[in-house]
């Protein structure tokens, strides 16, 4: 139970770290700000933020259910994963740590808001928040792809949790955006200051998490791959 609770906390932190990474945070806040302005009422920004969070959560939950359940439902593959997952997890965490520290750089980018997308979200009114949440959840930046596919999904497979861990991760990815939507709904004029503080926090949080991932990855690799007793 303690191990599973730790996995839930890890999934939550991975989701927070994903959402406050520069690429997802900038595009997500831009999306919610756009929807909030277009619907014409400040409180609608709050509703759009809530729907945006639900849209993101639904996507990550669906991907988690499909991929993790598929891996666990295949008897041979499930047996191999349960037997060798600890061996894979160490190198995976090490690589993700290098990506978080920008030692390994991936070149693909997240999705921007095209004019067609703008018009679509405008036509949907406040429900444009859910539409954009789904759209941006499917658009993986390097950091979000590394955290989701390289850390969250292996953790979900290891814990045999196709439902809970992806759901917690998805909710966490929407919380900072939901926070900004709440600020706009309350008419707070310090959104820029809050954004700068979160950006500063993200830089150090990403670096510390990257170092932890590298340390844990090295430990898991030495113990589970090379059978070195530490």
Beta strands, then each sheet from edge to edge (+ up, - down):
end
